[in-house]
Amino acid sequence: MAAIILGWNPAIWDGWQPAYPEAADPVARGGAFAARWSVGRRGRIGAGTEAWLLLQGRGGRGLIGHATVRSGPYPGPHFLDPADVVNYVDLAFDVLLPRGQEIPTEELAARVPSVPWKAVRGSGTVVPAAAEPSLRALWAEHLLPSVPDPTLPVPGTIPGDAAVQVLANRYERDARARRDCIEHHGLSCAACGFNFVAVYGEIGYGYIQVHHLVPVPLLGPGYELDPLTDLVPLCANCHAVVHMLPEPVSPGELRRMIQASRSVRAEVVSPEQEACLEQARRMLG
């Protein structure tokens, strides 16, 4: 399904609810922002289509957001002329960059020349399939250096139909909450004790995943995150296992599971296998 471009000129329309900076904030923290967008007379846009938000006008020009279309086109009054009926689609924005951090149209034109970035009129312009790899590569170069967890797919860097479900919830992807959690608990896994710096050296500095102790569906209305008590650092393996379990477990319970597994393994592992395991343990310090 071909991706489309959404044009946004704040001088013509700036009806974000709430205002754009407030709309971008929950997205930056790992959430999403629902919106309705005019696509003019275009009618062949299906649910699941990728959409790229192109900032236009004198206040700045460039690629500033990424979304997924959540509905087919449906009619509604034009925002400038209620007597004129145009088509709209529902969107879920998963990336909204701060104003001033958009990828300039000059760079877009140089790297992805098959798209008329400086001549986009309205919304719904199709991105040629041949241009998508170059566009994704440019988007990744711009976004990935600021991503706190490189194991999570960044929207727009891989095709939508190739993306897998991300089990980490938005609290685990909140950069500020993650920072506060790590400052309080440290960089070692709360379950197995794994530390990336101890194993990989300087390249692992500052990296650990964080886990929300209470599943989000169990949280009540008005919930406010406390990064010090609600989040714990976990290595990628322990984090994956926690999300695979049918019932939530604490780091202490997971630690007991690991110890029990080691005890069982000690009874069934052959001397040759134990020698290999011991060599691996020495390599890991």
Backbone as a ProteinNet text record, in pm:
[ID]
protein_1_A
[PRIMARY]
MAAIILGWNPAIWDGWQPAYPEAADPVARGGAFAARWSVGRRGRIGAGTEAWLLLQGRGGRGLIGHATVRSGPYPGPHFLDPADVVNYVDLAFDVLLPRGQEIPTEELAARVPSVPWKAVRGSGTVVPAAAEPSLRALWAEHLLPSVPDPTLPVPGTIPGDAAVQVLANRYERDARARRDCIEHHGLSCAACGFNFVAVYGEIGYGYIQVHHLVPVPLLGPGYELDPLTDLVPLCANCHAVVHMLPEPVSPGELRRMIQASRSVRAEVVSPEQEACLEQARRMLG
[TERTIARY]
84.7	0	89.1	72.1	159.2	143.6	256	253.9	211.4	159.2	114.3	181.1	174.7	227.2	110.2	117.1	18.9	81.6	19.1	69.8	14.8	101.5	56.5	120.9	39.4	84.3	16.7	89.9	28.9	-36.6	9.2	-50.5	-192.1	-222.1	-354.9	-441.6	-382.2	-455.3	-363.3	-405.3	-329	-425.4	-513.7	-620.7	-590.6	-463.4	-431.8	-505.7	-563.3	-628.1	-565.5	-481.8	-439.7	-339.8	-273.3	-175.6	-63.4	6.4	106	209.6	271.2	372.1	313.8	189.7	126	88.4	53.8	22.1	146.9	262.3	386.6	441.1	408	467.4	433.8	305.6	279.2	339.6	352.8	414.8	562.6	629.6	771.2	793	691.4	703.4	659.3	644.1	613.9	468.4	385	243.4	204.9	82.2	32.9	-64.6	-91.3	-184.3	-282.7	-410.9	-515.1	-554.8	-576.5	-615.2	-697.4	-770.3	-843.9	-777.3	-763.2	-687.9	-761	-766.2	-827.2	-732.8	-788.5	-710.3	-773.2	-846.3	-905.2	-1005.7	-991.8	-1085.4	-1038	-923.4	-867.8	-952.9	-978.8	-1066.7	-1006.1	-888.4	-827.7	-714.2	-750.5	-654.2	-710.1	-641.1	-692.5	-637.2	-709.1	-659.5	-528.4	-432.5	-300.6	-197.7	-242.3	-149.2	-57.7	72	164.3	146.1	164.4	150.8	267	326.7	438.1	389.7	414.7	368.5	475.2	439.8	532.6	494.3	579.9	558.9	584.6	493.7	504.7	484.7	512.7	491.5	620.1	607.9	724.6	788.5	715.8	770.3	864.1	884.7	970.5	915.1	1003.7	961.1	1041.9	972.8	1044.5	958.4	1012.6	941.7	943.6	824.3	815.9	739.7	675.6	598.3	569.4	521.8	486.6	359.4	271.2	144.2	98.9	-3.8	-70.3	-216.8	-267.6	-408.6	-492.9	-595.3	-679.5	-818.2	-849.3	-982	-973.2	-1073.4	-1085.7	-1138.3	-1131.3	-1180.7	-1331.2	-1371.3	-1513.3	-1536.6	-1655.5	-1679.7	-1700	-1666.6	-1687.8	-1669.5	-1718.4	-1706.4	-1561.3	-1522.8	-1388.2	-1366.9	-1246.6	-1223.4	-1222.9	-1200.1	-1203.2	-1337.6	-1407.6	-1536.2	-1633.7	-1713.9	-1805.5	-1901.6	-1923.2	-2013.2	-1947.4	-1816.8	-1742.1	-1716.3	-1748.5	-1730.7	-1603.1	-1518	-1394.3	-1385	-1283.3	-1263.1	-1165.5	-1190	-1102.7	-1064.1	-951.4	-912.3	-873.7	-889.3	-843.7	-700	-618.7	-476.3	-435.1	-326.2	-258.3	-112.8	-75.2	62.7	150.1	259.7	353.2	486.6	509.6	625.2	579.6	605.5	584.8	707.6	791.5	915.2	886.5	966.7	951.9	972.9	901.8	921.6	1066.2	1125.2	1265.8	1356.6	1304.4	1385.4	1342.1	1258.4	1214.4	1330.8	1320.6	1421.5	1394.1	1485.2	1458.3	1424.8	1340.9	1302.8	1423.3	1523.8	1643.6	1712.7	1720.5	1783.1	1695.6	1565.6	1472.7	1485.2	1492.4	1502.4	1632.9	1739.9	1869.3	1875.6	1815.2	1825.2	1711.6	1595.2	1479	1420.6	1492	1454.4	1328.4	1282.5	1164.7	1034.1	1040.9	921.4	928.1	822.5	824.6	803.6	901.6	885.7	849	901.5	876.2	751.1	683.4	565.4	444.4	447.1	332.8	217.6	102.3	-16.1	-121.5	-160.4	-261	-205.2	-292.8	-253.8	-300.1	-223.4	-259.4	-163.7	-61.4	39.6	104.3	113.5	166.6	319.1	381.4	526.1	556.5	632	663.1	731.7	695.9	752.6	904.8	958.8	1104	1172.9	1096.6	1156.3	1154.9	1077.2	1060.4	1190.2	1275.1	1399.4	1487.1	1500.9	1582.3	1519.6	1386.9	1318.1	1333.8	1320.3	1335.1	1478.1	1575.1	1715.1	1742.7	1690.3	1709.3	1639	1518.2	1442	1517.6	1573.6	1648.7	1772	1843.4	1962.6	1926.3	1810	1768.2	1718.9	1650.7	1586.3	1668.2	1737.7	1797.5	1898.6	1978.8	2073.3	2007.8	1880.1	1813	1722.3	1719.9	1632.2	1697.6	1628.6	1691.1	1706.6	1623.3	1630	1639.1	1758.7	1774.1	1709.9	1660	1596.2	1451	1393.7	1255.1	1248.7	1160.3	1150.5	1099.2	1164.2	1122.2	1024.8	905	807.9	866.9	841.8	889.3	1020.7	1095.7	1225	1212.7	1099.2	1074.2	933.7	906.3	771.8	667.1	550.1	445.1	404.6	400.1	357.6	468.1	587.5	696.4	716.1	646.1	663.1	600.5	666.1	612	556.4	474.1	415.1	522.7	516.8	609.8	540.6	592.7	526.9	554.6	660.8	689.4	583.4	529.5	426.4	488.7	404.6	456.6	531.8	498.3	572.4	717	738.4	872.9	952.5	884.5	951.9	963.3	914.7	921.6	1065.3	1131.9	1273.8	1300.2	1211.1	1233.2	1214.4	1110.6	1087.1	1201	1249.8	1361.3	1484.8	1512.9	1629.6	1618.5	1501.3	1482.5	1495	1440.9	1450.2	1596.1	1674.2	1814.1	1896.2	1867.7	1940.4	1916.4	1797.6	1763.2	1811	1789	1816.2	1950.9	2011.6	2136.8	2116.2	2225.6	2224.5	2233.4	2221.3	2224.6	2082.8	2064	1933	1887.9	1765.3	1713.1	1682.4	1680.4	1650.3	1775.1	1858.2	1974.7	2107	2106.5	2228.6	2315	2270.2	2350.8	2375.5	2498.2	2536.4	2609.3	2557.9	2614.1	2757.6	2788.4	2924.2	3022.1	2980.9	3069.3	3103.2	3009.5	3030.4	3089.1	3037.9	3075.8	3168.7	3194	3282.2	3210.2	3284.5	3232.7	3114.5	3109.2	3000.1	2864.7	2864.8	2740.1	2700.3	2777	2750.1	2614.1	2539.1	2410.9	2294.9	2319	2210.2	2154.7	2027.7	1950.2	1804.8	1722.3	1580.5	1512.6	1393.5	1317.3	1182.5	1129.3	1004.7	905.2	780.6	673.4	618.2	620.6	587.5	440.9	351.8	209	160.7	100.1	50.6	-44.5	-28.7	-108	-258.9	-311.5	-456.6	-509.2	-421	-464.9	-460.7	-411.3	-400.9	-536.7	-566.5	-693.3	-688.8	-804.4	-808.5	-732.3	-671.3	-596.9	-460.5	-415	-285.3	-171.2	-80.6	38.3	161.5	250.7	369.4	466.9	520.5	632.8	750.6	846.5	957.5	1040.7	1039.9	1124.4	1062.1	929.3	863.5	791.6	756.7	681.4	770.1	893.4	983.4	1106	1155.8	1281	1365	1498.5	1583.2	1588.7	1575.4	1586.9	1669.1	1749.9	1820.7	1719.8	1760.8	1668.3	1608.9	1689.6	1639	1532	1561.8	1465.3	1339.7	1357.5	1242.9	1151.4	1211.4	1131.6	1054.8	1120.8	1056.2	939.7	958.5	852	727.6	746.1	631	570.9	643.8	591.4	505.2	526.7	455.8	309.2	219.6	75.6	35.8	112.2	83.2	205.1	183.7	298.1	380.1	511.1	600.5	695.3	742.2	836.9	977.7	1075	1214.7	1262.4	1216	1255	1204.1	1078.9	1022.3	1096.2	1130.1	1205.1	1343.4	1404	1534.7	1527	1419.2	1401.4	1380.1	1311	1293.9	1429.2	1515.7	1648.9	1730.1	1724.7	1799.7	1748	1615	1557.9	1598.8	1601.3	1642	1787.6	1871.4	2012.8	2028.8	1946.3	1953.8	1914.1	1807.7	1764.1	1868.8	1924.6	2025.2	2148	2182.2	2300.1	2283.4	2157.2	2132.7	2131.2	2108	2092.2	2201.8	2281.9	2384.6	2502.2	2551.1	2664.8	2792.9	2900.9	3029.1	3077.1	3056.7	3099.3	3019.8	2886.8	2804.5	2840.2	2869.6	2906.3	3037.1	3131.6	3258.1	3233.7	3141.7	3107.9	3043.3	2952.4	2887.8	2987.8	3083.2	3183.6	3271.5	3304.2	3382	3303.9	3173.3	3090.7	3084	3073.9	3069	3198.3	3312.1	3440	3448.1	3397.8	3398.8	3314.2	3204.3	3116	3160.6	3269.5	3321	3254.6
-117.9	0	124	210.8	325.8	425.2	480	583.7	715.4	805.3	935.3	1046.7	1166.7	1285.6	1372	1417.4	1510.8	1649.3	1745.8	1882	1956.5	2030.8	2110.4	2248.5	2348.8	2487.9	2558.3	2586.2	2647	2782.1	2851.4	2980.5	2965.1	2846.9	2821	2743.6	2643.4	2562.3	2529.2	2563.4	2529	2484	2393.9	2351.1	2228.5	2206	2092.9	2108.8	1999.9	1999.4	1890.5	1920.4	2054.6	2113.4	2225.1	2288.8	2191.5	2218	2122.3	2080.4	2169.7	2122.3	2023	2048	1956.6	1824.8	1830.5	1708.1	1623.6	1689.8	1616.9	1552.1	1605.7	1556.2	1410.3	1367.8	1226.3	1132.5	1179.4	1097.4	1078	1185	1176.8	1081.9	1063.5	976.3	833.6	801	664	635	737.6	715.3	742.3	786	818.8	934.3	1000.9	1112.2	1094.1	1087	1068.1	1202.3	1204.4	1328.1	1293.6	1393.3	1383	1475.7	1431.1	1511.4	1514.3	1632.1	1647.1	1594.2	1517.3	1467.8	1514	1624.7	1681.5	1589.4	1569.6	1485.2	1340	1310.7	1176.5	1075.3	962.2	862	724.3	703.1	569.1	564.8	579.8	570.8	470.9	362.2	256.8	263.8	204.4	193	114.6	159	97	168.2	264.6	340.9	426.2	429.8	518	660.8	756.4	897.1	976	1062	1146.5	1290.4	1357.5	1494.2	1592.1	1675.1	1771.1	1911.4	1973.9	2112	2205.2	2300.7	2394.1	2537.1	2633.2	2772.8	2842.3	2969.5	3052.4	3020.8	2956.9	2928.9	2810.6	2744	2626.5	2526.1	2454.5	2355.8	2227.7	2115.9	1990.1	1879.9	1760.4	1642.8	1645.9	1641.7	1663.6	1555	1462.7	1361.4	1238	1134	1006.4	955.4	897.2	848.7	725.5	661.2	551.2	587.8	569.4	596.8	488.6	530.5	437.1	419.7	489.1	476.3	503.7	460.7	501.6	643.9	709.1	846.9	856.2	963.9	990.3	1140.2	1181.2	1322.4	1408.4	1535.1	1632.5	1772.2	1874.8	2012.5	2059.3	2134.4	2190.2	2287.8	2284.2	2367.4	2516.7	2554	2695.1	2737	2642.2	2672.3	2559.1	2572.8	2465.9	2420.6	2505.2	2465.9	2367	2358.1	2268	2137.1	2024.9	1892.7	1827.8	1782.9	1714.8	1584.3	1507.1	1380.8	1396.6	1319.9	1316	1171.7	1155	1024	1041.7	935.9	934	884.1	946.7	915.4	883.8	808.3	790.2	831	948.5	994.6	921.9	861.5	794.5	866.9	966.7	1055.3	1196.7	1290.9	1433.2	1504.8	1552.9	1618.2	1760.2	1810.9	1950.4	2044.2	2154.4	2253.9	2299.5	2307.7	2343.7	2223.7	2103.6	1982.6	1900.5	1958.1	1887.1	1865.9	1763.8	1741.5	1839.9	1932.3	2038.6	1982.9	2056.4	2012.3	2007.5	2091.1	2086.9	1951.6	1900	1769.4	1658	1672.9	1574.2	1568.2	1685.4	1690.3	1629	1645.1	1590.2	1439.6	1390.1	1247.5	1165	1225.9	1153.1	1238.8	1249.9	1344.7	1308.9	1185.8	1146.7	1197	1255.8	1313.3	1465.9	1530.9	1677.3	1752.2	1746.5	1800.6	1948.5	2025.2	2169.5	2207.6	2105.8	2135.4	2054.6	2002	1926.6	2023.5	1990.5	2073.1	1992.4	2038.3	1966.3	1837.5	1741.4	1613.9	1497.9	1390.7	1270.9	1236.5	1320.4	1288.7	1154.6	1068.6	933.7	934.6	862.2	843.3	722.3	738.5	623.1	512.2	389.9	276.9	275	314	314.2	417.2	517.7	622.5	588.5	488.5	459.2	418.6	332.3	297.2	418.4	510.3	629.5	718.2	728.7	810.7	751.1	619.6	554.5	568.9	557.9	570.1	710	811.5	949.5	971.3	920	931.1	864.1	746.3	675.4	754.2	810.5	890.4	1008.4	1063.3	1181.7	1146.5	1030.7	997.6	908.1	807.9	704.1	754.5	857.2	901.3	946.9	985.6	1033.3	929	807.3	703.6	637.4	633.5	577.6	426.8	356	209.8	162.8	126.7	88.1	-44.5	-121	-248.2	-231.4	-112.2	-88.6	-27.2	-78.4	-21.6	120.6	209.6	349	364.5	419.3	433.7	506.5	449.9	510.1	454.4	382.3	329.9	193.1	125.1	-2.2	1.7	-75	-74.6	-112.4	-50.2	-77.1	-222.5	-292.1	-431	-525.5	-471.8	-555.1	-537.4	-440.2	-412.6	-523	-557.2	-655.1	-581.8	-652.4	-591.1	-557.2	-435.9	-393.3	-411	-501	-532.8	-429.9	-352	-249.9	-141.1	-102.7	0.1	138.7	240.8	375.2	426.2	377	419.8	371.2	252.8	198.1	271.3	345.7	418.2	567.4	608	748.8	781.6	866.8	894.7	955.4	1043.7	1107.1	1008.1	924.6	825.6	724.1	685.6	591.3	647.8	775.5	839.8	840.5	876.9	881.5	742.4	641.6	503.8	459.7	486.8	444.5	519.7	648.3	724.3	668.3	614	559.8	415.7	331.9	188.4	144.8	225	184.8	113.8	65.4	8.6	-143.4	-209.4	-355.9	-411	-524.3	-588.8	-626.8	-587.8	-614.2	-760.9	-841	-983.1	-1069.9	-1054.9	-1143	-1074.7	-942	-868.6	-833.7	-865.9	-838.1	-688.5	-652	-512.2	-498.7	-415.5	-405.1	-352.4	-261.5	-208	-316	-396.5	-500.8	-602.9	-627	-729.8	-671.5	-556.4	-502.9	-381.8	-334.2	-219	-89.4	10.3	145.9	154.6	66.8	75	48.2	-23.8	-53.7	47.3	156.1	253.4	321	325.3	394.2	312.5	187.8	111.9	6.3	6.3	-98.2	-68.1	-168.1	-144.3	-124.5	-66.4	-51.9	-120.6	-168.6	-245.4	-186	-175.2	-126.8	-245.2	-233.8	-347.7	-388.5	-293.2	-325.1	-314.9	-420.7	-412.1	-293.5	-224.1	-103.6	-129.4	-243.5	-264.9	-268.2	-292.6	-299.8	-164.7	-61.6	70.2	140.3	209.3	278.5	415.4	480.6	616	715.2	813.5	912.9	866.1	752.9	699.1	794.9	815.3	896.4	810.8	808	723.8	776.6	684.8	714.8	632.3	692.5	615.6	540.1	584.2	519.8	391.5	384.8	266.7	182.6	243	170.6	106.2	156.4	107.1	42.4	-63	-126.7	-155.3	-150.8	-184.8	-335.9	-378.6	-520.1	-532.6	-637	-664.1	-709.6	-711.5	-744.7	-883.7	-981.7	-1118.1	-1125.8	-1071	-1075.2	-996.4	-884.1	-802.5	-878.8	-950	-1028.2	-1137.8	-1206.6	-1314.8	-1261.8	-1147.7	-1090.1	-1063.1	-1010.6	-980.8	-1107.5	-1216.3	-1342.3	-1416.8	-1391.3	-1464.3	-1423.8	-1519.3	-1487.5	-1401.5	-1407.8	-1328.5	-1242.1	-1120.9	-1034.8	-1094.4	-1079.1	-1125.3	-1011.7	-1014.9	-914.1	-956.7	-863.8	-902.8	-1011.2	-1007.1	-1110.5	-1247.1	-1253.1	-1380.4	-1431.7	-1339.3	-1380	-1429.3	-1366.8	-1410.1	-1551.2	-1582.4	-1717.9	-1818.7	-1777.5	-1865.3	-1898.3	-1796.1	-1817.6	-1913.2	-1894.2	-1980.8	-2123.2	-2139.2	-2272.5	-2340.8	-2264.9	-2319.7	-2365.4	-2287.9	-2325.3	-2453.1	-2470	-2590.8	-2714	-2700.3	-2813.2	-2844.3	-2739.2	-2760.1	-2830.6	-2797.1	-2859.1	-3009.6	-3056.6	-3199.9	-3276.5	-3205.9	-3276.7	-3245.4	-3142.7	-3105.6	-3201.4	-3244.6	-3335.5	-3261.2	-3332.3	-3266	-3180.4	-3229	-3152.7	-3022.1	-3029.9	-2910.6	-2813.4	-2867.5	-2781.3	-2708.7	-2777.5	-2713.4	-2595.5	-2614.5	-2505.6	-2389.5	-2421.9	-2318.4	-2242	-2313.7	-2248.6	-2156.1	-2199	-2113.4	-1987.6	-2002.5	-1885.2	-1792.1	-1848.6	-1765.4	-1686.9	-1749.2	-1679.1	-1565.2	-1589.9	-1485.7	-1366.1	-1394.1	-1288.2	-1223.6	-1271.9	-1211.4	-1265.9
0	0	0	-99.7	-117.3	-3.3	43.1	145.5	83.7	167.2	118.8	200.1	146.4	213.8	259.2	382.4	436.4	440.4	378	382.5	502.6	571.5	685.4	679.6	653.6	653.4	771.1	879.8	998.1	970.7	865.9	834.9	779.9	724.4	668.5	767.3	829.1	927.7	1043.4	1162.5	1281.8	1390.6	1350.7	1440.8	1524.2	1554.8	1642.7	1775	1822.5	1953.6	2039.9	2136.2	2176.1	2076.5	2114.6	2026.2	1992.8	1881.7	1832.5	1936.8	2012.4	2110.5	2210.9	2255.2	2349.7	2282.3	2154.2	2080.2	2060.9	2038.9	2014.3	2140.4	2256.9	2381.4	2410.9	2408.1	2435.8	2332.4	2207.8	2103.9	2135.2	2178	2212.7	2329.2	2412.3	2528.5	2497.8	2369.1	2331.5	2306.5	2305.8	2282	2138.3	2119.1	1986.1	1999.2	1887.7	1889.2	1774.5	1808.4	1708	1648.6	1518.7	1451.3	1326.9	1279.5	1153.3	1054.4	926.5	829.5	695.8	637.1	505.1	397.6	302.9	189.4	58	64.5	-56.6	-121.5	-253.2	-328.2	-337.3	-279	-294.4	-218.6	-285.4	-225.7	-213.5	-272.8	-268.4	-166.7	-42.1	67.8	167.9	188.1	273.9	415	508.9	645.8	645.8	722.9	726	641.7	559.8	477.3	564.9	530.2	599.8	550.4	640.8	604.1	663.1	579.3	621.5	628.7	741.7	760.8	714.3	615.8	557.5	601.7	680.7	724	606.9	585.4	474.4	523.9	440.4	476.2	515.1	550.5	578.7	713.4	802.1	934.4	938.9	826.5	821.9	723.6	657.8	558.6	577.6	588.2	601	659.3	660.4	711.1	863.3	922.9	1066.8	1141.3	1068.5	1140.1	1056.4	1125.4	1062.9	1129.3	1050	1103.6	1026.8	1079.3	1011.4	993.4	872.4	844.8	910.8	983.2	1058.8	998.9	890.2	830.7	681.5	610	471.7	465.6	349.3	337.1	362.9	427.9	450.7	433.8	389.2	357.3	481.4	465.4	571.9	516.5	586.2	537.5	539.5	438.6	432	547.2	607.2	725.7	693.5	565.8	527.6	469.4	407.9	344.7	377.2	482.6	523.9	415.4	314.2	206.2	110.4	116.6	28.4	102.2	40.6	101.6	47.7	137.8	99.6	178.1	148.2	218.6	334.9	440.2	557.3	586.5	656.1	708.9	855.4	932.2	1071	1074.8	1160.1	1168.6	1311.4	1324.2	1452.5	1430.2	1480.7	1467.9	1569.5	1521.2	1611	1620.8	1534.3	1546.1	1512.1	1601.9	1576.5	1630.7	1541	1582.7	1633.1	1725.5	1768	1649.9	1648.7	1544.2	1545.1	1427.4	1416.3	1397.2	1421.4	1405.6	1285.1	1199.3	1079.1	982.8	897	793.7	681	650.6	552.4	414.5	341.8	207.8	114.2	138.7	54.8	66.7	189.1	209.8	154.8	171.5	115.5	-36.8	-99.9	-245.7	-294.2	-217.6	-258.2	-239.9	-132.2	-100.7	-160.7	-176.4	-231.1	-344.1	-456.1	-562	-638.7	-630.6	-708.8	-648.2	-529.3	-466.1	-480.1	-527.4	-547.2	-415.6	-327.3	-192.5	-190.8	-283.9	-284.3	-363.1	-416.2	-497.4	-452.6	-330.6	-279.5	-255.4	-308.9	-291.6	-217.2	-100.1	-23.1	34.8	57.8	118	30.9	36	-38.5	-150.5	-173	-274.4	-242.2	-341	-320.5	-326.5	-234	-235.8	-324.5	-433.4	-519.4	-440.1	-470.4	-397.6	-406.5	-519.9	-537.4	-448.6	-401.9	-318.9	-170.8	-131.9	10.2	79.8	21.9	92.7	124.5	28.7	52.7	159.6	156.9	255.6	395.1	405.5	537.2	588.7	499.7	541.5	595.5	528.7	573.6	707.8	721	845.8	961.4	935.2	1038.8	1081.3	985.3	1018.2	1107.3	1083.9	1158.3	1298.2	1312.8	1439.7	1531.6	1475.3	1559	1660.9	1632.1	1735.4	1865	1860.9	1981.1	2044.2	1989.7	2042.6	2163.5	2280.3	2400	2397.5	2321.2	2317.9	2173.5	2125.5	1984.6	1948.9	2047.9	2015.8	1973.4	1995.5	1958.5	1819.6	1732.6	1598.5	1601.6	1528.8	1521.4	1404.7	1430	1321.4	1201.2	1084.5	961.3	911.6	997.5	953.9	889.2	907.4	840.4	782.7	676.8	619.3	722.4	712.5	809.2	815.2	698.2	698.8	744.7	771.2	821.8	970.8	1030.3	1173.1	1255.7	1365.9	1458.8	1579.6	1656.5	1774.3	1875.9	1929.4	2032.8	2166.9	2251.4	2375.7	2484.4	2470.8	2571	2563.1	2679.2	2677	2675.6	2664.2	2644.7	2765.9	2886.7	3005.1	2998.4	2939	2926.2	2819.2	2732.5	2624.6	2654.7	2770.9	2809.9	2849.3	2770.4	2792.2	2929.4	2973.3	3103.2	3217.1	3207.8	3312.3	3315.6	3197.3	3189.4	3258.1	3231.8	3293	3444.9	3497.6	3642.9	3704.4	3636	3684.9	3695.2	3591.8	3589.4	3693.4	3709.6	3811.5	3950.4	3972.8	4105	4123.4	4022	4036.1	3979.8	3893.7	3832.7	3700.8	3642.9	3507.9	3504	3618	3621.6	3621.1	3556	3549.6	3690.7	3725.7	3859.2	3882.2	3775.1	3790	3787.7	3685.1	3670.2	3700.1	3714.6	3746.5	3627.7	3506.4	3387.1	3374	3339.5	3320.9	3188.2	3099.3	2965	2965.5	3055	3060.6	3105.2	3203.6	3254.5	3147.2	3056	2953.6	2825.2	2780.6	2650.3	2657.8	2777.4	2789.8	2761.4	2718.1	2704	2609.1	2507.9	2410.4	2475.4	2589.1	2657	2761.7	2774.7	2879.7	2860.8	2966.6	2966.6	2915.2	2873.5	2812.5	2908.1	2921.9	2987.7	2953.3	2945.3	2924.2	3058.4	3056.2	3179.5	3162.5	3274.3	3272.2	3370.2	3325.9	3413.1	3491.8	3623.3	3709.4	3701.7	3680.4	3675.1	3531.5	3475.8	3337.8	3320.7	3209.9	3186	3192.6	3141.3	3151.3	3294.6	3391.8	3531.2	3601	3532.6	3593.5	3592.6	3698.8	3709.9	3644.9	3635.5	3577.4	3665.2	3601.9	3676.4	3722.3	3670.8	3713.8	3677.8	3771.4	3747.6	3773.4	3675.8	3683.6	3787.9	3870.8	3959.6	3909.7	3839	3779.5	3882	4005.7	4106.7	4161.1	4165.7	4221.1	4116.6	4003	3900.5	3794.8	3778.2	3674.4	3737	3672.4	3714.2	3590.1	3602.7	3487.7	3467.3	3343.3	3307.2	3180.2	3170.3	3045.7	2941.2	2815.8	2707	2723.4	2769.3	2785.1	2893.7	3011.2	3120.6	3085.7	3016.3	2977.3	2882.1	2787.3	2692.5	2764.5	2859.3	2933.1	3015.6	3082	3164.1	3081.1	2958.2	2873.8	2811.3	2813	2759.8	2861.3	2990.3	3094.8	3100.2	3126.2	3129.3	3248.1	3357.1	3476.4	3509.8	3561.5	3596.6	3710.7	3700.5	3805.7	3842.4	3967.1	4013.4	3975.3	3978	3952	4048.1	4174.3	4269.7	4229.1	4181.1	4135.8	4012.8	3923.1	3804.9	3844	3942.8	3990.7	4047.5	4121.1	4174.1	4061.8	3954.4	3839.2	3776.3	3766.2	3707.6	3794.2	3925.7	4017.1	4012.5	4004	3995.6	3866.1	3757.3	3628.8	3632.8	3699.5	3711	3790.5	3895.7	3977	3897.1	3817.5	3734.5	3629.3	3567.5	3464.1	3520.2	3644.4	3704.9	3719.4	3729.4	3748	3616	3504.1	3376.4	3275.5	3301	3204.6	3211.9	3095.7	3089.1	3122.9	3157.1	3185.8	3068.5	2945.7	2829.1	2817.2	2839.6	2833.2	2944.9	3062.5	3174.5	3145.8	3076.9	3041.5	2946.9	2851.7	2759.1	2833.5	2927.6	3004.8	3090.2	3148.7	3232	3148.5	3027	2938.2	2903.6	2879.9	2850.4	2970.1	3089.9	3210.9	3228.4	3198.7	3210.9	3108.7	2988.4	2886	2926.4	3000.2	3042.7	3173.1	3228.1	3350.7	3474.5
[MASK]
+++++++++++++++++++++++++++++++++++++++++++++++++++++++++++++++++++++++++++++++++++++++++++++++++++++++++++++++++++++++++++++++++++++++++++++++++++++++++++++++++++++++++++++++++++++++++++++++++++++++++++++++++++++++++++++++++++++++++++++++++++++++++++++++++++++++++++++++++++++++++++++

